[in-house]
Amino acid sequence: MYAATFRVDFVKKYIDLLARYKMNRFHWHLTDDQGWRIEIKKYPKLTEVGAWRSGSQIGPYGRREYDSIPYGGFYTQEQIREVVAYAAARHITVVPEIEMPGHVIGGAGRLSELSCTEAL
């Protein structure tokens, strides 16, 4: 599996660009877009449920219109290791960002056992 927008090969190209411009940090958002994007084997529901949504917003927020195209995906632990090694070979440090509660809907917001309120 991979995050629908950013496949591993794209992430590597991005890292190559960082190296080309002598940047040495890759700040990797793994809970962006209200989705959980990293495999945690102890909590498989994070990716089974939290990595997917039934549709995306169309137009401005105030209109509250959504399509019905499923979206999502996640990086496996093996893919994460592969990207970190690829970046390290180019002298780039990966800084993972896993926000709580910043993008809580992707994790605790969809799993009632991890939340203090009803799951969405």
Beta strands, then each sheet from edge to edge (+ up, - down):
strand 1: 25-29
strand 2: 52-53
strand 3: 57-58
strand 4: 65-66
strand 5: 71-72
strand 6: 93-97
sheet 1: 1+ 6+
sheet 2: 2+ 5-
sheet 3: 3+ 4-
end
